[in-house]
Amino acid sequence: MAKKKINELSAPSRLVGAFFDGLKRNTADRFLKKAAKQGLPKEVIKKMAAIEKQKKELEDLLNSPEYTIKK
């Protein structure tokens, strides 16, 4: 019977990574809200929000199983 290799660090490291990614996203959201409150033009804020959304989509795509690098 073949034994599967189990990467015991993958689940905890993913949890920690997700936690810090969440912190980064919340920071970006707070920054956008603060920028709007300080009177930054709406066009600039919309562009910044679009860039943040595209960044998240790219990260999700690169982290998907379809695009993992196989060793």
C-alpha positions as CSV (number, residue, x, y, z in Angstrom):
1,M,0.0,0.0,0.0
2,A,1.5,3.3,-1.1
3,K,1.7,6.1,1.5
4,K,0.5,9.6,0.6
5,K,2.8,12.4,1.5
6,I,1.0,14.8,3.7
7,N,2.2,18.3,4.0
8,E,1.3,19.1,7.6
9,L,2.3,22.7,7.3
10,S,0.1,23.5,4.3
11,A,-3.2,24.0,6.3
12,P,-1.7,26.2,9.1
13,S,0.4,28.1,6.6
14,R,-2.6,28.8,4.4
15,L,-4.6,29.9,7.5
16,V,-1.9,32.3,8.5
17,G,-1.4,33.5,4.9
18,A,-5.2,34.1,4.6
19,F,-5.2,36.0,7.9
20,F,-2.5,38.4,6.8
21,D,-4.0,38.8,3.3
22,G,-7.2,39.8,5.0
23,L,-5.3,42.4,7.0
24,K,-3.8,43.8,3.8
25,R,-7.2,44.0,2.1
26,N,-8.7,45.7,5.1
27,T,-5.9,48.1,5.2
28,A,-6.5,48.9,1.5
29,D,-10.2,49.4,2.2
30,R,-9.5,51.7,5.1
31,F,-7.0,53.7,2.9
32,L,-9.7,54.1,0.2
33,K,-12.2,55.3,2.8
34,K,-9.7,57.7,4.3
35,A,-8.8,59.1,0.9
36,A,-12.5,59.7,0.0
37,K,-13.0,61.4,3.4
38,Q,-10.0,63.7,2.7
39,G,-11.5,64.8,-0.6
40,L,-9.5,62.8,-3.1
41,P,-11.3,63.0,-6.5
42,K,-13.9,60.2,-7.0
43,E,-12.3,59.3,-10.3
44,V,-9.0,58.6,-8.6
45,I,-10.7,56.6,-5.8
46,K,-12.6,54.5,-8.4
47,K,-9.4,53.8,-10.2
48,M,-7.6,52.7,-7.0
49,A,-10.5,50.5,-6.0
50,A,-10.5,48.9,-9.5
51,I,-6.7,48.2,-9.2
52,E,-7.2,46.6,-5.8
53,K,-10.0,44.4,-7.2
54,Q,-7.8,43.4,-10.2
55,K,-4.9,42.6,-7.8
56,K,-7.2,40.3,-5.7
57,E,-8.5,38.6,-8.9
58,L,-4.9,38.0,-10.1
59,E,-3.8,36.6,-6.7
60,D,-6.8,34.3,-6.7
61,L,-6.1,33.1,-10.2
62,L,-2.4,32.5,-9.5
63,N,-3.3,30.6,-6.3
64,S,-5.9,28.4,-8.0
65,P,-5.0,24.7,-8.5
66,E,-5.0,25.2,-12.3
67,Y,-1.9,27.4,-12.1
68,T,0.2,25.7,-9.5
69,I,3.8,25.0,-10.4
70,K,4.4,21.3,-10.4
71,K,7.9,20.2,-9.4
